[in-house]
Amino acid sequence: MKICFVLALLALAGCRSNPNKAEPIQTHLDQSEKVTGGEKVGLKDGEMVVLDKVQMSEKLRDLQNQVYSLEDKVYGTRKLGSLGLYGDLKSCKRKLASKQYGGTGSMIWTEPLDRVTDKEEDLKIGLDEKKDLVGVSQEYLRDRIQRFQGYKTILQKRSDEFDGKIEDCNTELAQHKLDATQSSKVLVTEAPKASNDRASVNDFMCGYVRTGASLENFMINAFAHGWLSLSDFQLEQNLLAGPVKDTKGEPRDNAFLFNGWKMAFDHAPVTVGELLNEGRDAKLTAWAYDKKGDISNNAKCLSAGDGSWNH
């Protein structure tokens, strides 16, 4: 009997291990009353509950529409040729760089135009049941929802970042007097997508690194600033690897390398999907940077020598 019970538990664990299998859900409530839409209150096994029932096609459609609208707000609409908050910031920076406002007439634009939904889908080409030549892409519903929830989180963060930068730019612009006799032309140099503002990255990292810092917090900020692109990752991809050694040869597992920084976390694996949507996080245990002299406020975050683990 004991062996059968253990086998039964293993069988149940096996069934639950596949998150893409649809399981029966009991939605009946005793003495139920409708609140709004698919939401109702009632009794379930004698307990008072609020139950919200929604069609998954509707849930997914609403989520995708929210993401597309938010992305258009941040980066504009291609069809209309607008550039959203991204364009507003660029326009303000261009004014500041013009000779009309005391600038040099040139600027380097470092903000990446990183539309997070520009993700290539695997398209399988073949014949369908009616022998028509078709292209088909397929994705698990759970993965699609995770992906778009991740997009939404990143775009909300990116929107807040742009709002702050635009406000700062307008404040600085208001402190300059317009000289209409000067040229308004500005030579704009677009920085490559791969290039980052190293000073900004290091300032953020020096404020971020501390024992117990969240991997989720780091990744969300890196995506939102455009330092990393979500389209370069797969949802099931493990973010952490190892071991990684410091300059003294001391190894650390569960590591992440970023712009000269080495970071080690308390456990792995942690996938992109888990990090963004399932609350599965990892905490920083050690960090290192090869040339601490490159960081203006290094005393705040790097007590160890060049390239050695800090913790």
Backbone hydrogen bonds, N-H to C=O, Kabsch-Sander energy under -0.5 kcal/mol:
donor,donor_aa,acceptor,acceptor_aa,energy
5,F,1,M,-2.0
6,V,2,K,-2.0
7,L,3,I,-2.5
8,A,4,C,-2.3
9,L,5,F,-2.0
10,L,6,V,-2.4
11,A,7,L,-2.4
12,L,8,A,-2.3
13,A,9,L,-2.5
14,G,10,L,-2.2
15,C,11,A,-2.0
16,R,12,L,-2.2
17,S,13,A,-0.9
18,N,15,C,-0.9
21,K,18,N,-1.4
27,T,25,I,-0.7
30,D,43,L,-2.9
32,S,29,L,-0.7
33,E,41,V,-2.5
35,V,39,E,-3.1
36,T,39,E,-0.9
39,E,36,T,-2.9
40,K,51,L,-2.5
41,V,33,E,-2.6
42,G,49,V,-1.9
43,L,30,D,-2.7
44,K,47,E,-2.7
47,E,44,K,-1.6
49,V,42,G,-2.5
51,L,40,K,-3.1
53,K,38,G,-2.1
53,K,51,L,-0.6
59,K,55,Q,-2.4
60,L,56,M,-2.6
61,R,57,S,-2.0
62,D,58,E,-2.6
63,L,59,K,-2.1
64,Q,60,L,-2.7
65,N,61,R,-2.5
66,Q,62,D,-2.2
67,V,63,L,-2.1
68,Y,64,Q,-2.7
69,S,65,N,-2.4
70,L,66,Q,-2.3
71,E,67,V,-2.6
72,D,68,Y,-2.1
73,K,69,S,-2.0
74,V,70,L,-2.0
75,Y,71,E,-3.3
76,G,72,D,-1.9
78,R,76,G,-0.5
81,G,77,T,-1.1
82,S,77,T,-1.6
85,L,73,K,-2.1
86,Y,74,V,-2.7
86,Y,83,L,-0.5
87,G,83,L,-2.4
88,D,84,G,-2.2
89,L,85,L,-2.5
90,K,86,Y,-1.9
91,S,87,G,-2.5
92,C,88,D,-2.0
93,K,89,L,-2.6
94,R,90,K,-2.2
95,K,91,S,-1.9
96,L,92,C,-2.1
97,A,93,K,-1.8
98,S,94,R,-0.9
98,S,95,K,-0.9
99,K,183,S,-0.7
100,Q,183,S,-0.9
101,Y,98,S,-1.1
102,G,99,K,-1.3
103,G,98,S,-2.9
105,G,97,A,-3.2
107,M,187,L,-2.4
109,W,107,M,-0.6
109,W,189,T,-2.8
110,T,108,I,-0.6
114,D,112,P,-1.4
115,R,113,L,-0.8
116,V,114,D,-0.7
118,D,115,R,-1.9
119,K,117,T,-2.5
120,E,118,D,-0.5
123,L,121,E,-0.7
124,K,122,D,-0.6
124,K,136,V,-3.1
125,I,123,L,-0.6
126,G,134,V,-2.5
128,D,132,D,-2.2
131,K,128,D,-2.1
134,V,126,G,-3.1
134,V,132,D,-0.6
136,V,124,K,-3.0
144,R,140,Y,-2.4
145,I,141,L,-2.4
146,Q,142,R,-2.4
147,R,143,D,-2.7
148,F,144,R,-2.3
149,Q,145,I,-2.3
150,G,146,Q,-2.2
151,Y,147,R,-2.2
152,K,148,F,-2.4
153,T,149,Q,-2.2
154,I,150,G,-2.2
155,L,151,Y,-2.8
156,Q,152,K,-2.4
157,K,153,T,-1.9
158,R,154,I,-2.6
159,S,155,L,-2.8
160,D,156,Q,-2.0
161,E,157,K,-2.1
162,F,158,R,-2.5
163,D,159,S,-2.6
164,G,160,D,-2.1
165,K,161,E,-2.2
166,I,162,F,-2.9
167,E,163,D,-2.1
168,D,164,G,-2.2
169,C,165,K,-2.3
170,N,166,I,-2.7
171,T,167,E,-2.0
172,E,168,D,-2.2
173,L,169,C,-2.7
174,A,170,N,-2.0
175,Q,171,T,-0.6
175,Q,172,E,-0.9
176,H,173,L,-1.7
179,D,100,Q,-2.1
180,A,178,L,-0.7
182,Q,179,D,-1.8
187,L,105,G,-2.8
188,V,186,V,-0.8
189,T,107,M,-2.8
189,T,187,L,-0.6
190,E,188,V,-0.6
191,A,109,W,-2.8
191,A,189,T,-0.6
195,S,192,P,-1.2
198,R,196,N,-1.4
201,V,197,D,-2.5
202,N,198,R,-2.9
203,D,199,A,-2.3
204,F,200,S,-2.3
205,M,201,V,-3.0
206,C,202,N,-2.6
207,G,203,D,-1.3
208,Y,204,F,-1.5
209,V,205,M,-2.8
212,G,284,L,-3.1
213,A,210,R,-2.2
215,L,282,A,-2.4
218,F,214,S,-1.7
219,M,215,L,-2.6
220,I,216,E,-2.6
221,N,217,N,-1.9
222,A,218,F,-2.5
223,F,219,M,-2.6
224,A,220,I,-2.6
225,H,221,N,-2.4
226,G,223,F,-0.8
227,W,222,A,-1.5
228,L,222,A,-1.9
232,D,229,S,-1.8
233,F,230,L,-1.9
237,Q,234,Q,-1.8
239,L,270,V,-2.7
241,A,255,A,-2.4
244,V,252,R,-2.7
246,D,250,E,-1.4
247,T,307,G,-2.0
249,G,246,D,-1.9
252,R,244,V,-1.9
255,A,241,A,-5.2
256,F,263,M,-2.6
258,F,261,W,-2.4
261,W,258,F,-2.5
262,K,288,A,-2.6
263,M,256,F,-2.1
264,A,286,A,-2.8
265,F,254,N,-2.4
266,D,283,K,-2.0
272,V,234,Q,-0.5
272,V,237,Q,-1.2
273,G,235,L,-2.8
275,L,271,T,-2.3
276,L,272,V,-2.3
277,N,273,G,-1.9
278,E,274,E,-1.8
280,R,274,E,-1.3
281,D,279,G,-1.0
284,L,213,A,-2.5
285,T,264,A,-3.2
286,A,264,A,-1.5
287,W,310,N,-1.8
288,A,262,K,-2.2
290,D,260,G,-0.8
292,K,290,D,-0.5
294,D,291,K,-2.0
295,I,292,K,-1.6
296,S,294,D,-0.6
298,N,295,I,-1.4
300,K,297,N,-1.8
301,C,298,N,-1.1
302,L,298,N,-3.2
307,G,289,Y,-3.0
308,S,305,G,-2.1
310,N,287,W,-3.2
